[in-house]
Amino acid sequence: MPIQGVVRLLDRDPMRLRTGRWFRRLGRNLARLNPWRLHIEGRERIAPGQVYVVVSNHQSLADIPVICFLWLDAKWLAKIELFRLPVLGVLLRMAGDIPVDRSARREAGKAFHQATMCVRQGCSVVFFAEGTRSPDGEIGPFNDGPFQLALRERVPLLPLVLDGSGDALPRNSWLFGGARDIRLRVLAPVETEGWDVEQGAELRDAVRQTMIDELHRMRTAAGTAPLRPRLGI
């Protein structure tokens, strides 16, 4: 935290990109300290300098350090309870990430406005589209927010599919599990040109179904031909 504090003091960028990069580096180091075998595919689909509304499924807090390996300049929407933690909360605020109070509609609107300002200033935004982690590893219903943001600002959606992280950090626990395979796949960006804002629900459901299908393919492939650890992460 002291090192990130110094980085923040020297970071004159309104979007705090340098501070955010340092914070994501901490996430990658956290993943490396655990006996996880990471399998990351599709990073070549991320265009350098492109602003995205990133939507991911959510299995546990372990998803966050894994996604950090994508090297995206992005702000993350996270539940406000994380911002209230003594150390993590300070780091999140330094990095300029966005708190979401899911119990207050007005506060959720404020978070959406902050996300909009980030996109307009050339910074991607990461959403866990389900709003909370999945209790069973399947992909639950999606919130409308990320899809409305992408349609209103005319930026592409970038879907991510994660699997294997659910018991890496179980709900209501800070104890990381043992060795396991965690898979992250970047899907093809979804362009919003040609979609009307009124079609937000249709776009939401189409992206969700694509992610459900991809999760099924990932699990089928892993069951028939186990993946080997990818090097160079």
Secondary structure in CASP SS format (residue, H / E / C, confidence):
PFRMAT SS
TARGET T0000
AUTHOR 0000-0000-0000
METHOD secondary structure of the structure
MODEL  1
M C 1.00
P H 1.00
I H 1.00
Q H 1.00
G H 1.00
V H 1.00
V H 1.00
R H 1.00
L H 1.00
L H 1.00
D C 1.00
R C 1.00
D C 1.00
P C 1.00
M C 1.00
R C 1.00
L H 1.00
R H 1.00
T H 1.00
G H 1.00
R H 1.00
W H 1.00
F H 1.00
R H 1.00
R H 1.00
L H 1.00
G H 1.00
R H 1.00
N H 1.00
L H 1.00
A H 1.00
R H 1.00
L H 1.00
N C 1.00
P C 1.00
W E 1.00
R E 1.00
L E 1.00
H E 1.00
I E 1.00
E E 1.00
G C 1.00
R H 1.00
E H 1.00
R H 1.00
I C 1.00
A C 1.00
P C 1.00
G C 1.00
Q C 1.00
V C 1.00
Y C 1.00
V E 1.00
V E 1.00
V E 1.00
S E 1.00
N C 1.00
H C 1.00
Q C 1.00
S C 1.00
L C 1.00
A C 1.00
D H 1.00
I H 1.00
P H 1.00
V H 1.00
I H 1.00
C H 1.00
F H 1.00
L H 1.00
W C 1.00
L C 1.00
D C 1.00
A E 1.00
K E 1.00
W E 1.00
L E 1.00
A E 1.00
K E 1.00
I H 1.00
E H 1.00
L H 1.00
F H 1.00
R C 1.00
L C 1.00
P C 1.00
V C 1.00
L H 1.00
G H 1.00
V H 1.00
L H 1.00
L H 1.00
R H 1.00
M H 1.00
A H 1.00
G C 1.00
D C 1.00
I E 1.00
P E 1.00
V E 1.00
D C 1.00
R C 1.00
S C 1.00
A C 1.00
R H 1.00
R H 1.00
E H 1.00
A H 1.00
G H 1.00
K H 1.00
A H 1.00
F H 1.00
H H 1.00
Q H 1.00
A H 1.00
T H 1.00
M H 1.00
C H 1.00
V H 1.00
R H 1.00
Q C 1.00
G C 1.00
C C 1.00
S E 1.00
V E 1.00
V E 1.00
F E 1.00
F E 1.00
A C 1.00
E C 1.00
G C 1.00
T C 1.00
R C 1.00
S C 1.00
P C 1.00
D C 1.00
G C 1.00
E C 1.00
I C 1.00
G C 1.00
P C 1.00
F C 1.00
N C 1.00
D C 1.00
G H 1.00
P H 1.00
F H 1.00
Q H 1.00
L H 1.00
A H 1.00
L H 1.00
R H 1.00
E H 1.00
R C 1.00
V C 1.00
P C 1.00
L E 1.00
L E 1.00
P E 1.00
L E 1.00
V E 1.00
L E 1.00
D E 1.00
G C 1.00
S C 1.00
G C 1.00
D C 1.00
A C 1.00
L C 1.00
P C 1.00
R C 1.00
N C 1.00
S C 1.00
W C 1.00
L C 1.00
F C 1.00
G C 1.00
G C 1.00
A C 1.00
R E 1.00
D E 1.00
I E 1.00
R E 1.00
L E 1.00
R E 1.00
V E 1.00
L C 1.00
A C 1.00
P C 1.00
V E 1.00
E C 1.00
T C 1.00
E C 1.00
G C 1.00
W C 1.00
D C 1.00
V H 1.00
E H 1.00
Q H 1.00
G H 1.00
A H 1.00
E H 1.00
L H 1.00
R H 1.00
D H 1.00
A H 1.00
V H 1.00
R H 1.00
Q H 1.00
T H 1.00
M H 1.00
I H 1.00
D H 1.00
E H 1.00
L H 1.00
H H 1.00
R H 1.00
M H 1.00
R H 1.00
T H 1.00
A H 1.00
A H 1.00
G H 1.00
T H 1.00
A C 1.00
P C 1.00
L C 1.00
R C 1.00
P C 1.00
R C 1.00
L C 1.00
G C 1.00
I C 1.00
END
